[in-house]
């Protein structure tokens, strides 16, 4: 993709592929914990994605019971990430969180379909200004191709009416 298209893309959509919701301690923290005691390899709470208040509470109890007295700095780092996990869990269950996750799932699915259609200069993503909005932009050969893209997008049933930012070459 040329620089003009990349610039247009970077000013129009939020980049995806990053984790929207933190559901586990960072790998480096897990490695540090496992380094304290090889028996911790058997602790399933260190290996699961935390999807409930109970799982979050179980991890907190494990950290309080096993890590706090062995390495307080490691414990504090874990607690900081656990706070982030709790905030993300709360957000993911909110109306906005559910909607943004649904929109992001749709975006990721449609990106592969766009690529399969050969529309390499088209990009789809959430708005940088309002992540609850959907932007579809890029460079098209002519208005006919722009109309074809709009029609195809509508057939894929976006969860929110998109804003089109298509430019003719």
C-alpha positions as a printed NumPy array, in Angstrom:
array([[  0.   ,   0.   ,   0.   ],
       [  1.374,   3.423,  -0.82 ],
       [  2.06 ,   6.187,   1.692],
       [ -1.042,   8.191,   0.712],
       [ -3.346,   5.26 ,   1.496],
       [ -1.504,   4.483,   4.743],
       [ -1.813,   8.12 ,   5.817],
       [ -5.533,   8.141,   5.024],
       [ -5.926,   4.892,   6.948],
       [ -4.03 ,   6.156,   9.99 ],
       [ -6.189,   9.282,  10.192],
       [ -9.491,   7.433,   9.825],
       [ -9.631,   4.226,  11.851],
       [ -8.424,   2.746,  15.096],
       [ -6.091,  -0.132,  14.478],
       [ -7.423,  -3.489,  15.609],
       [ -5.773,  -6.674,  16.557],
       [ -4.945,  -5.441,  20.022],
       [ -6.597,  -6.96 ,  23.016],
       [ -9.67 ,  -4.89 ,  23.898],
       [-10.143,  -6.64 ,  27.209],
       [ -7.396,  -7.802,  29.526],
       [ -8.387, -11.21 ,  30.884],
       [ -5.172, -12.579,  32.378],
       [ -1.957, -11.521,  34.011],
       [  0.858, -10.677,  31.611],
       [  3.095, -13.523,  30.544],
       [  6.088, -11.969,  32.281],
       [  4.204, -11.867,  35.591],
       [  3.168, -15.497,  35.219],
       [  6.796, -16.436,  34.502],
       [  7.922, -14.555,  37.625],
       [  5.285, -16.322,  39.737],
       [  6.237, -19.731,  38.347],
       [  9.861, -18.919,  39.102],
       [  9.027, -18.587,  42.803],
       [  7.782, -22.155,  43.177],
       [  7.542, -24.943,  40.596],
       [  4.338, -26.185,  42.271],
       [  2.581, -23.085,  40.927],
       [  2.622, -24.768,  37.506],
       [ -0.363, -26.747,  38.796],
       [ -2.375, -23.611,  39.626],
       [ -5.071, -23.488,  36.952],
       [ -6.076, -19.933,  37.935],
       [ -2.792, -18.738,  36.42 ],
       [ -3.606, -20.357,  33.068],
       [ -7.229, -19.367,  32.408],
       [ -8.798, -16.269,  30.956],
       [-10.697, -14.602,  33.762],
       [-14.337, -14.422,  32.68 ],
       [-16.165, -14.067,  35.974],
       [-16.024, -12.246,  39.282],
       [-15.401, -15.588,  40.961],
       [-12.307, -16.284,  38.83 ],
       [-10.989, -12.784,  39.536],
       [-11.586, -13.325,  43.259],
       [ -9.82 , -16.739,  43.101],
       [ -6.757, -15.147,  41.507],
       [ -6.729, -12.4  ,  44.159],
       [ -6.933, -15.015,  46.91 ],
       [ -4.06 , -16.976,  45.341],
       [ -1.925, -13.824,  45.118],
       [ -2.713, -12.884,  48.74 ],
       [ -2.023, -16.401,  49.992],
       [  1.04 , -17.35 ,  47.935],
       [  2.799, -14.311,  46.446],
       [  2.356, -11.411,  48.863],
       [  4.707, -12.83 ,  51.513],
       [  7.323, -14.098,  48.998],
       [  7.802, -11.107,  46.728],
       [  5.886,  -7.961,  47.599],
       [  6.966,  -6.043,  44.478],
       [  5.743,  -8.887,  42.254],
       [  2.528,  -8.997,  44.275],
       [  1.975,  -5.256,  43.757],
       [  2.533,  -5.614,  39.99 ],
       [  0.014,  -8.455,  39.911],
       [ -2.533,  -6.456,  41.917],
       [ -2.135,  -3.517,  39.53 ],
       [ -2.904,  -5.773,  36.557],
       [ -5.739,  -7.415,  38.472],
       [ -7.315,  -3.963,  38.907],
       [ -7.094,  -3.485,  35.132],
       [ -8.674,  -6.911,  34.571],
       [-11.533,  -6.003,  36.936],
       [-12.114,  -2.667,  35.179],
       [-12.08 ,  -4.364,  31.771],
       [-14.482,  -7.042,  33.016],
       [-16.878,  -4.363,  34.232],
       [-16.564,  -2.433,  30.943],
       [-17.037,  -5.583,  28.83 ],
       [-20.38 ,  -6.179,  30.518],
       [-21.563,  -2.602,  30.025],
       [-23.827,  -1.557,  27.152],
       [-20.982,   0.357,  25.44 ],
       [-18.512,  -2.459,  26.031],
       [-20.796,  -5.079,  24.506],
       [-21.526,  -2.869,  21.515],
       [-17.861,  -2.026,  20.848],
       [-16.914,  -5.706,  21.122],
       [-19.671,  -6.615,  18.651],
       [-18.511,  -3.861,  16.284],
       [-14.88 ,  -4.951,  16.583],
       [-15.77 ,  -8.594,  15.891],
       [-17.682,  -7.499,  12.775],
       [-14.752,  -5.34 ,  11.623],
       [-12.229,  -8.171,  11.986],
       [-14.501, -10.594,  10.122],
       [-15.182,  -8.173,   7.262],
       [-11.527,  -7.22 ,   6.808],
       [-10.759, -10.727,   5.587],
       [-13.741, -10.61 ,   3.221],
       [-12.581,  -7.262,   1.815],
       [ -9.172,  -8.761,   1.166],
       [-10.755, -11.791,  -0.548],
       [-12.59 ,  -9.391,  -2.874],
       [ -9.269,  -7.847,  -3.879],
       [-10.041,  -4.433,  -2.413],
       [ -6.529,  -3.931,  -1.057],
       [ -6.825,  -0.147,  -0.697],
       [-10.   ,  -0.311,   1.395],
       [ -9.914,  -0.283,   5.172],
       [-12.585,  -0.813,   7.784],
       [-12.443,   0.087,  11.435],
       [-13.862,   1.944,  14.364],
       [-13.614,   5.716,  14.289],
       [-10.675,   7.355,  16.042],
       [-12.994,  10.086,  17.293],
       [-15.821,   7.854,  18.507],
       [-14.994,   4.14 ,  18.857],
       [-18.72 ,   3.33 ,  18.642],
       [-18.784,   4.546,  15.028],
       [-17.784,   2.584,  11.955],
       [-15.603,   4.055,   9.215],
       [-14.966,   2.552,   5.799],
       [-12.402,   4.344,   3.715],
       [ -9.708,   4.046,   1.147],
       [ -9.006,   4.624,  -2.495],
       [-11.228,   3.31 ,  -5.298],
       [-10.776,   3.287,  -9.074],
       [-14.055,   5.078,  -9.785],
       [-17.557,   5.788,  -8.452],
       [-18.796,   2.451,  -9.804],
       [-16.341,   0.597,  -7.565],
       [-17.317,   2.823,  -4.626],
       [-20.986,   1.931,  -5.166],
       [-20.11 ,  -1.766,  -5.415],
       [-18.257,  -1.576,  -2.108],
       [-21.138,   0.251,  -0.406],
       [-23.633,  -2.349,  -1.667],
       [-21.443,  -5.24 ,  -0.526],
       [-20.933,  -3.707,   2.917],
       [-24.699,  -3.312,   3.339],
       [-25.138,  -6.999,   2.439],
       [-22.708,  -7.883,   5.237],
       [-25.069,  -6.134,   7.708],
       [-22.864,  -3.818,   9.764],
       [-24.018,  -3.415,  13.38 ],
       [-23.914,   0.371,  12.941],
       [-24.436,   2.464,   9.784],
       [-20.947,   3.159,   8.407],
       [-19.468,   6.465,   7.412],
       [-17.822,   6.122,   4.012],
       [-14.565,   7.937,   3.346],
       [-13.808,   6.654,  -0.139],
       [-11.607,   8.649,  -2.478],
       [-11.46 ,   8.154,  -6.247],
       [ -7.911,   7.686,  -7.63 ]])
